[in-house]
Amino acid sequence: MKEIDEPFILTQKYYSNSSVFCPENLLREARRQKSIPECTIPKICVLDPDGDILDYLKRSDCASLNRCWPCYHTRMYKFEHQGRDIGIIGRAVGASFAVLLAEQMFVSGCELLISITSAGTITPPVNGEKFVLIEESLRDEGTSYHYLPPGRPAKINSGLLSKLTSLRDVPDLSVGIGKSWTTDAPYRETQPAIEDAKRQGITAVEMEAAALYAFAEARQKPVVCFAHLTNTMAQQEEDFEKGLENGSIESLQVIYHTISNLN
């Protein structure tokens, strides 16, 4: 019987080599084609895969288009908190899309990236927290393997984690700390796979964190990922309810406290 070769995604990655295709060069051409001048985006940026936070900010007339963002695929908006501009991109779903944007953000002036994504519950938090600061993520997607070898964990920088553990103690913030499972295939969360994740102490399943953390370690960039526990993968009626303004007000409070703790 012929032996099956190791999957190509796990081989020939040459982690120490620079990429031929660089985000700086892509954005240079995007600026040229779109006649966008050289200018920087906000130093703090948010990825909002659900888009609910951005929708709420726009409805409230709190977000305006950032015209320094030259990306071909998305629009960046900015909003203000305590005199500081924050950039936000909505509906950036999935590991590869999230990292594509992260690469471009950090060469455009971003110095801190916060991702806050809706997630399915695998093991309910003991204290019933609504949000999970993801400390480590199970790598069940493809993008992270282009940044870190298979044997390396995808986890938050330890310095960032030490500054953010106190979020658990903020009244009414409802933040816990836990592990996630990052998948590329949300409709392949089979029951045996869910049970395996439970045995590994996984709290939530989402689609971006492992790739963002692998990128962050490889590029030495500060990235913080939160999972907003909003569903049980449609296993019960009235699932996916996020609360007032689709959870946007609570999500913004998590973002604001994160920024304060890291300053």
N, C-alpha and C positions, 0 to 999 in steps of 0.2 A: 504494500500500500504506500503510495507516494506521500511523503511528509509535506504538511502544509507549511509554507513559508510564514515567517513572522509578518504580521500586517505592516504594510509600508509606512503607515502613520507612526509606527514605533521605531523606524529605522531611518538612517541617512538624514538626520536632522541638523547635524553640525552646529551645535548650540553656541559655540564660541565664535562662529563666523557671522559677519555682518550681512544683512539682507541687501540684495541688489535693488529691490523696490522699496523706497523709503517714503514715509509719510511727508517729510519735508518737501520732497520733489513733487509729489502728487499735489500738495497744496500750493506749491509755487505755480504750477500750471493752472490750477483752479482759479487762483487769484488773477492770473493773466487773462484767462478766458472770460471771467466774470467781472473784470475791471474792479476788483476789490483791493484797496490799498493795504500796505503792510501795517497791521495793527494787531493788538493782542486781545484775546478773549479774557473773561474774568479768571482770577487765580483759583477760585473755588468753583467746581462744576458738579452737576448732578445728572446721573442717568436715571430716567424714570420710565422703565419698560412699559408699564401699564398706560402711561400718559395721563393718568388722573390728576396728578399734582399739577402738571402744566396746564391742563384744562381748567382747573380751579383757579390758578393764578391769572389766566387769561380772562376768565369770566369776571374776576374781581378787579380787572384793569390793573393788575400788579406786575404783569410781564410784558416786555417789549422785545422786538426782534433785535438780536445782536448782529450787526452788519459786518463784523470782523470775521465771522465764521465762514470759511470758503468751501466747506464740505459739499461734495456732489450729491450726497444722499439724504441729508437732513437739514433742518433749520434749528439754530440755537436761539433760545430766548434768554433774557436776563431779568432778574428781579432783585430787590434790595432787602437786606436785613441788617439793621443797626449800622447803616451807612456803608455797607459793603455789597458790591455787586456779586451775584451768584449766577453762573450760567446753567441752563438746563436744556436737555434734549429729551423729548418724549418718544415713546414707542420704539425704543432700541432693544428689541427682543432677541435673545439668543446670544450664545457665547461669541461666535465669530463677529457678529455685528457690534456687540459691546466693545470688543477689543479693537476692532477697526476704528471705532470712534475714540477710544481711549488713547490709542497711538497718536491720532491726529490732534486730540485735545492737548496732550502734553507737549507737543511741538508748537502749539499755538498760544501758549501762555498759561495753561492750567498748571497749578501746583498742588492741588488736592482734588481727588475724584471720589464722590460718594455715590454709590448705587443703592437704590432702594426698590426692591422688586416684590411683586405679589408671589406667594409661595404656597405650596400644598403642605399640609401637616402630615408628618410621618410618625413622630412621637410627640404628643402634646407636652409642652413645657409644664414642669411641676407646679409652677405658680401661675400658670395661665397667661403668660405674657403674649402680647399681640405681635411684637417685633423681636427678631433674633439678630443680634450682632454676630455675623458668621465668622467664627475663628478659623475654621478649616472646612474644605469642601471635597467631597468624593468626586474624583475626576472621571466622569462618565460622559464626556463630550470630546470633541476633537481638537479644539483650538489650543488647549493648555499644553498638549504634547509637542507643539511647535516652539514652546518657550521653555519648558522644563522637562528633563528626562522622566520616564515613567515612574521611577522609584521615588521621586521627590513629592512631598505633600504640597498641595495648594492651600496656603494659609495666609492670614493677615500678618503683617509685620509685627513683631513682638513689641516694639516700641509704641506703635499705634494702639495695640491691644491694651497695654498697661495704662495708657491715658484714657481709655474709653470704658474700662471695667466699671467705673463709678456710675455709668448710665443706668446700671441696674438699680441704683439707690435713689434715682430721681422720682419723686412722687408723681403718679399719674402718667409717667412716660411709657410704662409697660414694655421695657426692653430686657430681654434675657440674652445669654451668650450660649451659642451652640454650634453644631456642625450641620452642614447642608449636603445635599446630593445634587450635583449639577448634571442635568441630562440634556442631550440634544433632541430627544424623542419623547415628548410629553405623553404621547398616546401609546407608549410602550412601557408604562409603569405597571408591570405585571405584579400580581400578588406575591409570587416568590421573591421578586426583586425588592418589593417593599419590605418583606420580612427580613431579607438580608440587610437592608439599610437600617432597620430597627436594631438588629443585632450589633451593628457597628456604631450605635449611639447617635444616629442621624435624627435631627429634629424636623428638617424641612427639605422639600425638593423644589428646585428652581432651575434657571437656565443660563446664568451668567457668572456666578461667583468664582468657580474653579478657574475659568479662563482669565478673569480679571486679576485674580491673585497670582496666577502664574506669570502673567504679563508684568504685574507690579514687581515681583521678585527679580525677574530677568532684566527689567529695565530700571530697577531701583527707583520706583515711583510710588508715592503714597496713595493707596486705594483702600476704601472702606466699603464693605458690602453688608447690607441689611436685607433680611427676609421679612416681609410683612405676611404673617400667617392669615390667609384669607379663605382657605378652602380645604376640603378633604377630597380633592380630585373628583368633585361632583358625585360623591357617594351618598349624599343625602339631599333632601329638598332644601331650597332656599340657601344653597351654597354660594360662595363668592360675594357675600355681603361684606363690605368694608367699613360701613359706618357713615357718619356725617361727612358730606362732600366726598363720598367714596374713599374715606380714610385720609384725605389730603391734609387736613388740618393737623391730625396726629403725626403724619409723616413729616410735615414741615417742622414740627417740634423736635422730632428725632434728628433731623438735619441740623437745626439750629443748635441743639445741645452738643452734637458731634463737633461742629465748628468751634464752639466755645471751649470744649475740652482740649482741642488740638492747638488752640492759640497759645 
